[in-house]
Amino acid sequence: MTSLRKQLIARVRKLGVEERPFPGRDDGFAALCYRDKPFAHFHHDEELDLHLTRSVIAREDLVQPSNSVHHPKRSKNAHWIELRLKTVADLDHVTRLVKLAVANLET
């Protein structure tokens, strides 16, 4: 597990988010859950697929990566967005978006 993923998990754990690895998989795939509700999953250590509202995705000007391996044909109207973790700035950005997703689950 990369340092950025570990840092993200430590940060979101403080929000009540739990990481749940999938049994029988060794490729890094794991869900993030809040109050037992899955709302995101890691495809691998450097990529998180996050469920957000379309309005948040639009407001944040988020765009599905053009080189997506896991969801190359995802609709622009989808409630999911792939986020990459490569730098500390990415870590800060993804943490903020996870907080938005958690806040949406509380309503």
MODELLER restraints for C-alpha pairs under 7 A, 6 or more apart:
rsr = mdl.restraints
at = mdl.atoms
rsr.add(forms.Gaussian(group=physical.xy_distance, feature=features.Distance(at['CA:1:A'], at['CA:45:A']), mean=6.03, stdev=0.5))
rsr.add(forms.Gaussian(group=physical.xy_distance, feature=features.Distance(at['CA:2:A'], at['CA:45:A']), mean=6.04, stdev=0.5))
rsr.add(forms.Gaussian(group=physical.xy_distance, feature=features.Distance(at['CA:4:A'], at['CA:85:A']), mean=6.72, stdev=0.5))
rsr.add(forms.Gaussian(group=physical.xy_distance, feature=features.Distance(at['CA:4:A'], at['CA:91:A']), mean=6.60, stdev=0.5))
rsr.add(forms.Gaussian(group=physical.xy_distance, feature=features.Distance(at['CA:5:A'], at['CA:45:A']), mean=5.86, stdev=0.5))
rsr.add(forms.Gaussian(group=physical.xy_distance, feature=features.Distance(at['CA:5:A'], at['CA:46:A']), mean=6.94, stdev=0.5))
rsr.add(forms.Gaussian(group=physical.xy_distance, feature=features.Distance(at['CA:8:A'], at['CA:91:A']), mean=6.50, stdev=0.5))
rsr.add(forms.Gaussian(group=physical.xy_distance, feature=features.Distance(at['CA:8:A'], at['CA:95:A']), mean=6.54, stdev=0.5))
rsr.add(forms.Gaussian(group=physical.xy_distance, feature=features.Distance(at['CA:12:A'], at['CA:95:A']), mean=6.99, stdev=0.5))
rsr.add(forms.Gaussian(group=physical.xy_distance, feature=features.Distance(at['CA:16:A'], at['CA:34:A']), mean=6.29, stdev=0.5))
rsr.add(forms.Gaussian(group=physical.xy_distance, feature=features.Distance(at['CA:17:A'], at['CA:32:A']), mean=6.42, stdev=0.5))
rsr.add(forms.Gaussian(group=physical.xy_distance, feature=features.Distance(at['CA:17:A'], at['CA:33:A']), mean=5.53, stdev=0.5))
rsr.add(forms.Gaussian(group=physical.xy_distance, feature=features.Distance(at['CA:17:A'], at['CA:34:A']), mean=4.80, stdev=0.5))
rsr.add(forms.Gaussian(group=physical.xy_distance, feature=features.Distance(at['CA:18:A'], at['CA:32:A']), mean=5.61, stdev=0.5))
rsr.add(forms.Gaussian(group=physical.xy_distance, feature=features.Distance(at['CA:18:A'], at['CA:33:A']), mean=5.20, stdev=0.5))
rsr.add(forms.Gaussian(group=physical.xy_distance, feature=features.Distance(at['CA:18:A'], at['CA:34:A']), mean=6.45, stdev=0.5))
rsr.add(forms.Gaussian(group=physical.xy_distance, feature=features.Distance(at['CA:19:A'], at['CA:30:A']), mean=6.58, stdev=0.5))
rsr.add(forms.Gaussian(group=physical.xy_distance, feature=features.Distance(at['CA:19:A'], at['CA:31:A']), mean=5.75, stdev=0.5))
rsr.add(forms.Gaussian(group=physical.xy_distance, feature=features.Distance(at['CA:19:A'], at['CA:32:A']), mean=4.65, stdev=0.5))
rsr.add(forms.Gaussian(group=physical.xy_distance, feature=features.Distance(at['CA:19:A'], at['CA:33:A']), mean=6.44, stdev=0.5))
rsr.add(forms.Gaussian(group=physical.xy_distance, feature=features.Distance(at['CA:20:A'], at['CA:30:A']), mean=5.37, stdev=0.5))
rsr.add(forms.Gaussian(group=physical.xy_distance, feature=features.Distance(at['CA:20:A'], at['CA:31:A']), mean=5.08, stdev=0.5))
rsr.add(forms.Gaussian(group=physical.xy_distance, feature=features.Distance(at['CA:20:A'], at['CA:32:A']), mean=6.22, stdev=0.5))
rsr.add(forms.Gaussian(group=physical.xy_distance, feature=features.Distance(at['CA:21:A'], at['CA:29:A']), mean=6.37, stdev=0.5))
rsr.add(forms.Gaussian(group=physical.xy_distance, feature=features.Distance(at['CA:21:A'], at['CA:30:A']), mean=4.01, stdev=0.5))
rsr.add(forms.Gaussian(group=physical.xy_distance, feature=features.Distance(at['CA:21:A'], at['CA:31:A']), mean=6.27, stdev=0.5))
rsr.add(forms.Gaussian(group=physical.xy_distance, feature=features.Distance(at['CA:22:A'], at['CA:29:A']), mean=6.45, stdev=0.5))
rsr.add(forms.Gaussian(group=physical.xy_distance, feature=features.Distance(at['CA:22:A'], at['CA:30:A']), mean=5.48, stdev=0.5))
rsr.add(forms.Gaussian(group=physical.xy_distance, feature=features.Distance(at['CA:27:A'], at['CA:44:A']), mean=6.36, stdev=0.5))
rsr.add(forms.Gaussian(group=physical.xy_distance, feature=features.Distance(at['CA:28:A'], at['CA:42:A']), mean=6.78, stdev=0.5))
rsr.add(forms.Gaussian(group=physical.xy_distance, feature=features.Distance(at['CA:28:A'], at['CA:43:A']), mean=6.54, stdev=0.5))
rsr.add(forms.Gaussian(group=physical.xy_distance, feature=features.Distance(at['CA:28:A'], at['CA:44:A']), mean=4.60, stdev=0.5))
rsr.add(forms.Gaussian(group=physical.xy_distance, feature=features.Distance(at['CA:28:A'], at['CA:45:A']), mean=6.09, stdev=0.5))
rsr.add(forms.Gaussian(group=physical.xy_distance, feature=features.Distance(at['CA:29:A'], at['CA:41:A']), mean=6.81, stdev=0.5))
rsr.add(forms.Gaussian(group=physical.xy_distance, feature=features.Distance(at['CA:29:A'], at['CA:42:A']), mean=5.10, stdev=0.5))
rsr.add(forms.Gaussian(group=physical.xy_distance, feature=features.Distance(at['CA:29:A'], at['CA:43:A']), mean=4.95, stdev=0.5))
rsr.add(forms.Gaussian(group=physical.xy_distance, feature=features.Distance(at['CA:29:A'], at['CA:44:A']), mean=5.61, stdev=0.5))
rsr.add(forms.Gaussian(group=physical.xy_distance, feature=features.Distance(at['CA:30:A'], at['CA:41:A']), mean=5.41, stdev=0.5))
rsr.add(forms.Gaussian(group=physical.xy_distance, feature=features.Distance(at['CA:30:A'], at['CA:42:A']), mean=5.29, stdev=0.5))
rsr.add(forms.Gaussian(group=physical.xy_distance, feature=features.Distance(at['CA:31:A'], at['CA:38:A']), mean=6.21, stdev=0.5))
rsr.add(forms.Gaussian(group=physical.xy_distance, feature=features.Distance(at['CA:31:A'], at['CA:40:A']), mean=5.70, stdev=0.5))
rsr.add(forms.Gaussian(group=physical.xy_distance, feature=features.Distance(at['CA:31:A'], at['CA:41:A']), mean=4.06, stdev=0.5))
rsr.add(forms.Gaussian(group=physical.xy_distance, feature=features.Distance(at['CA:31:A'], at['CA:42:A']), mean=6.36, stdev=0.5))
rsr.add(forms.Gaussian(group=physical.xy_distance, feature=features.Distance(at['CA:32:A'], at['CA:38:A']), mean=5.63, stdev=0.5))
rsr.add(forms.Gaussian(group=physical.xy_distance, feature=features.Distance(at['CA:32:A'], at['CA:39:A']), mean=6.10, stdev=0.5))
rsr.add(forms.Gaussian(group=physical.xy_distance, feature=features.Distance(at['CA:32:A'], at['CA:40:A']), mean=5.08, stdev=0.5))
rsr.add(forms.Gaussian(group=physical.xy_distance, feature=features.Distance(at['CA:32:A'], at['CA:41:A']), mean=5.65, stdev=0.5))
rsr.add(forms.Gaussian(group=physical.xy_distance, feature=features.Distance(at['CA:33:A'], at['CA:39:A']), mean=5.87, stdev=0.5))
rsr.add(forms.Gaussian(group=physical.xy_distance, feature=features.Distance(at['CA:34:A'], at['CA:102:A']), mean=6.89, stdev=0.5))
rsr.add(forms.Gaussian(group=physical.xy_distance, feature=features.Distance(at['CA:39:A'], at['CA:50:A']), mean=6.38, stdev=0.5))
rsr.add(forms.Gaussian(group=physical.xy_distance, feature=features.Distance(at['CA:39:A'], at['CA:51:A']), mean=5.44, stdev=0.5))
rsr.add(forms.Gaussian(group=physical.xy_distance, feature=features.Distance(at['CA:40:A'], at['CA:48:A']), mean=6.80, stdev=0.5))
rsr.add(forms.Gaussian(group=physical.xy_distance, feature=features.Distance(at['CA:40:A'], at['CA:49:A']), mean=5.43, stdev=0.5))
rsr.add(forms.Gaussian(group=physical.xy_distance, feature=features.Distance(at['CA:40:A'], at['CA:50:A']), mean=4.37, stdev=0.5))
rsr.add(forms.Gaussian(group=physical.xy_distance, feature=features.Distance(at['CA:40:A'], at['CA:51:A']), mean=5.86, stdev=0.5))
rsr.add(forms.Gaussian(group=physical.xy_distance, feature=features.Distance(at['CA:41:A'], at['CA:48:A']), mean=5.66, stdev=0.5))
rsr.add(forms.Gaussian(group=physical.xy_distance, feature=features.Distance(at['CA:41:A'], at['CA:49:A']), mean=5.30, stdev=0.5))
rsr.add(forms.Gaussian(group=physical.xy_distance, feature=features.Distance(at['CA:41:A'], at['CA:50:A']), mean=6.72, stdev=0.5))
rsr.add(forms.Gaussian(group=physical.xy_distance, feature=features.Distance(at['CA:42:A'], at['CA:48:A']), mean=4.42, stdev=0.5))
rsr.add(forms.Gaussian(group=physical.xy_distance, feature=features.Distance(at['CA:42:A'], at['CA:49:A']), mean=6.15, stdev=0.5))
rsr.add(forms.Gaussian(group=physical.xy_distance, feature=features.Distance(at['CA:46:A'], at['CA:84:A']), mean=5.61, stdev=0.5))
rsr.add(forms.Gaussian(group=physical.xy_distance, feature=features.Distance(at['CA:46:A'], at['CA:85:A']), mean=4.67, stdev=0.5))
rsr.add(forms.Gaussian(group=physical.xy_distance, feature=features.Distance(at['CA:46:A'], at['CA:86:A']), mean=6.44, stdev=0.5))
rsr.add(forms.Gaussian(group=physical.xy_distance, feature=features.Distance(at['CA:47:A'], at['CA:82:A']), mean=6.66, stdev=0.5))
rsr.add(forms.Gaussian(group=physical.xy_distance, feature=features.Distance(at['CA:47:A'], at['CA:83:A']), mean=5.61, stdev=0.5))
rsr.add(forms.Gaussian(group=physical.xy_distance, feature=features.Distance(at['CA:47:A'], at['CA:84:A']), mean=4.59, stdev=0.5))
rsr.add(forms.Gaussian(group=physical.xy_distance, feature=features.Distance(at['CA:47:A'], at['CA:85:A']), mean=5.96, stdev=0.5))
rsr.add(forms.Gaussian(group=physical.xy_distance, feature=features.Distance(at['CA:48:A'], at['CA:82:A']), mean=5.73, stdev=0.5))
rsr.add(forms.Gaussian(group=physical.xy_distance, feature=features.Distance(at['CA:48:A'], at['CA:83:A']), mean=5.17, stdev=0.5))
rsr.add(forms.Gaussian(group=physical.xy_distance, feature=features.Distance(at['CA:48:A'], at['CA:84:A']), mean=6.46, stdev=0.5))
rsr.add(forms.Gaussian(group=physical.xy_distance, feature=features.Distance(at['CA:49:A'], at['CA:80:A']), mean=6.47, stdev=0.5))
rsr.add(forms.Gaussian(group=physical.xy_distance, feature=features.Distance(at['CA:49:A'], at['CA:81:A']), mean=5.58, stdev=0.5))
rsr.add(forms.Gaussian(group=physical.xy_distance, feature=features.Distance(at['CA:49:A'], at['CA:82:A']), mean=4.37, stdev=0.5))
rsr.add(forms.Gaussian(group=physical.xy_distance, feature=features.Distance(at['CA:49:A'], at['CA:83:A']), mean=6.17, stdev=0.5))
rsr.add(forms.Gaussian(group=physical.xy_distance, feature=features.Distance(at['CA:50:A'], at['CA:80:A']), mean=5.40, stdev=0.5))
rsr.add(forms.Gaussian(group=physical.xy_distance, feature=features.Distance(at['CA:50:A'], at['CA:81:A']), mean=5.40, stdev=0.5))
rsr.add(forms.Gaussian(group=physical.xy_distance, feature=features.Distance(at['CA:50:A'], at['CA:82:A']), mean=6.34, stdev=0.5))
rsr.add(forms.Gaussian(group=physical.xy_distance, feature=features.Distance(at['CA:51:A'], at['CA:79:A']), mean=5.57, stdev=0.5))
rsr.add(forms.Gaussian(group=physical.xy_distance, feature=features.Distance(at['CA:51:A'], at['CA:80:A']), mean=4.40, stdev=0.5))
rsr.add(forms.Gaussian(group=physical.xy_distance, feature=features.Distance(at['CA:51:A'], at['CA:81:A']), mean=6.62, stdev=0.5))
rsr.add(forms.Gaussian(group=physical.xy_distance, feature=features.Distance(at['CA:51:A'], at['CA:101:A']), mean=6.77, stdev=0.5))
rsr.add(forms.Gaussian(group=physical.xy_distance, feature=features.Distance(at['CA:52:A'], at['CA:79:A']), mean=5.35, stdev=0.5))
rsr.add(forms.Gaussian(group=physical.xy_distance, feature=features.Distance(at['CA:52:A'], at['CA:80:A']), mean=5.99, stdev=0.5))
rsr.add(forms.Gaussian(group=physical.xy_distance, feature=features.Distance(at['CA:52:A'], at['CA:101:A']), mean=5.61, stdev=0.5))
rsr.add(forms.Gaussian(group=physical.xy_distance, feature=features.Distance(at['CA:53:A'], at['CA:79:A']), mean=5.43, stdev=0.5))
rsr.add(forms.Gaussian(group=physical.xy_distance, feature=features.Distance(at['CA:54:A'], at['CA:77:A']), mean=6.69, stdev=0.5))
rsr.add(forms.Gaussian(group=physical.xy_distance, feature=features.Distance(at['CA:54:A'], at['CA:78:A']), mean=6.98, stdev=0.5))
rsr.add(forms.Gaussian(group=physical.xy_distance, feature=features.Distance(at['CA:54:A'], at['CA:79:A']), mean=5.53, stdev=0.5))
rsr.add(forms.Gaussian(group=physical.xy_distance, feature=features.Distance(at['CA:64:A'], at['CA:81:A']), mean=5.82, stdev=0.5))
rsr.add(forms.Gaussian(group=physical.xy_distance, feature=features.Distance(at['CA:64:A'], at['CA:82:A']), mean=5.99, stdev=0.5))
rsr.add(forms.Gaussian(group=physical.xy_distance, feature=features.Distance(at['CA:65:A'], at['CA:82:A']), mean=6.88, stdev=0.5))
rsr.add(forms.Gaussian(group=physical.xy_distance, feature=features.Distance(at['CA:84:A'], at['CA:90:A']), mean=6.95, stdev=0.5))
rsr.add(forms.Gaussian(group=physical.xy_distance, feature=features.Distance(at['CA:85:A'], at['CA:91:A']), mean=6.05, stdev=0.5))
